[in-house]
Each structure stands twice: as C-alpha cells, then as structure tokens.
Amino acid sequence: MKTAIVGSSGYIAGYLLKRFENVLKIDQTPIAGAHLNLAEAEKFDYSVLDGIDYVIFTAAISGPDICANEFEKCWNINVTGTEYFIKNAIAQGCRVLFFSSDAVFGDIPRDIYTELSETNAHTPYGRMKKAVEDCFKDDPNFKAIRLSYVVSKNDRFVSYCLKCIDTDETADIFHPFYRNCITVSDVVNTVDWITKHWENFESQVLNVAGNELVSRVRIADELNRLYGNRLKYVITSPGGDFYKNRPKITQMKSLYLNKYGILKDESFTEKLKKELEEK
C-alpha cells in the first residue's frame, strides 16, 4: 500500500509517519517529496499521485481565531485549495481520508453529536470543515474523520502544562472548556484501521472521540496524578472572543468506534497515562 500525507510536517502527521511506510510527504518544506501550496493548488503536479492508494489529508489552518480574523485567506486554503486538491487526487485514482473536526456540528445545548447528527457549523473554522465534507459527501473515494481535541505530550495545552512543571511556573487554565478528548495514538490507530477496512466501513464519516467529556482542569488534575502534584494552576474564565470562535462544550461520540472494535474501551486516565509514557 502506498500512502501520501498532505501536511506531512504537521503535529499529527509526525505521528502518522512513524506508523506508515512508503509515504509520499506533501507539504511546503524543503524535505517534502512533493511541494504543495494550497493557496495555489492548481500549480501542483498531480501526476506524482500515480500509484498512490491513500491520501491522508491533514493540512489546514486550524486556529479558530486565525480563521475568523483572516477569513478570506483561510477559506482559500482550507476550502478552495483543499477541494481542488482532493478532486484531482480522486481523479488520479486515490482514496482520500480528510481530517475534519467536531467544529462541524455547531453549538446546540445538551446535544451529544454522532455521525448521524446534522452539521450546523457556525464558527468560521467549523464552516470550512463542513464545506469540504459537504462537497464530497456522495463520493465513495472520500471519507472524513472528525477529531475532538487531540491529546499528547506535544499538544499545545499539555506541553504548556509540562513546561510549567519544569519551570515551576503557575499555569493559567481556561474554564469552562470541555471536549471528548482523544489521544494522538488513538488517532493514528483509527487512520490505520480505516485504510485497512475502507470498503467494509460504509459510513463516510467517523467521529474520533473519547468516551468521557473532559475539561482542561481535568487534564491538569490528571497530570498532577502522574507528576506528583507538581503542576500549580489558576482557573480563568476567558474573555473577549474566545467563546465566539469555539464553543464552551462540544460533546461528540461515535456510533462505530466500539462497534467495529477500532479502539480499546479505556478510561481517559488510562489513555493519557499511556500517551505520556510513549517515547
């Protein structure tokens, strides 16, 4: 099986590259196997995708505030350029696995979103991910995984907390902010599973989410369990436009992760501990 990863220099892609072999790296770095600027997707040489079985599309401008403040620029990359690339990749005979987000659902109080829930994104970032999903919703060579917050020792929040532990600084933690956090190892395992079961998995979308609704405060407390209560923190209610561009709570679950045995049924505590022990 030959695989290409678009956005291969990114955070999650780095973990995927450790799992997959024979990968064509596609990004804007000098060491990429193929150079791609999504703002100019029409200039890409799509013939390099000949013989590629799967394209794992991780590239995006993912900052919710950037997507709001620089909407036109981000739409051009996250939607226009992305759709152009995916259409041409499919035309080359590739199957495309698109990294989407729980942001596609919007913010309906008390709702727990599944793969069958209506997508009603209202934030700029969520609207961009939804636009790509909708563009290819009837194409059998396209599937999307919707990620909740992805936790690892290298994610922005956990790495910030670990730095505070090392420097004996007090962490500032925004609350409330809840997601069905998933570990990066589970994301990699899910991608691996989909590439091996594409035809047998009939759903075009898969929610990649943990079983528990987790706050940043819970993550900090779990870190203190693992690091001997060395993390000092204060809780802050963020002001400004923080919640304008991201809901306080997004509760998402999957109808398929357990049904198909894609991931182990473990608690967030167990998963986080294993993730932080990974080298």
C-alpha angles and dihedrals in degrees: 000000000000119000136188124200117205109206091025094166092060132108101261093033089063089063092045091054089059090057105038125065129204093030127170107217113216119187142099099277123109092244095055118118089225127018118229131179106185090202085067101030092151089069094060118111101237092185088082086073092065107123094015111133100189134023113199104202110203100147121116145119094256105176107113093210093048090050089053098043096041098031100153094048092047094045089053090056103031096043116010098040093035094052091046091052095046093048091053093044090054089047087056089057098261128140110226125213107195123203106227131166145236084247089085090078100063121210118303111164115244094004121134106203123222132177088272096053120111114259110229104162116185103174118083092243092048092048090053094052091045091051091058093045091050093047092061101028094122098041114105090204092062129074131166131208114204110213126208117202107317113221127203138132086268101049115113099253100040093045088051091053093047090051090052089053092051094047096037091237126146114251121225108220123194115223140219097036117131133177137160089251120210127194122241090239089060090050090054091047090051093051090048091051094049094051089053097044103032097131095041094050102076100184115095093210133045126192108220103202141135124248095246131065103233132192127205087248089058090052090051091050091049089052089053089053089054099039102041099259092297095136112093115194146167125210118235132186104221118230134196118044097331094115092035090071099034131030120244090232131023112175112190131168135176129239090200114038094082096029092061095034091240095147136022115260099240135142122259088248091058094045095048092049091053091046094054091048091056115107 
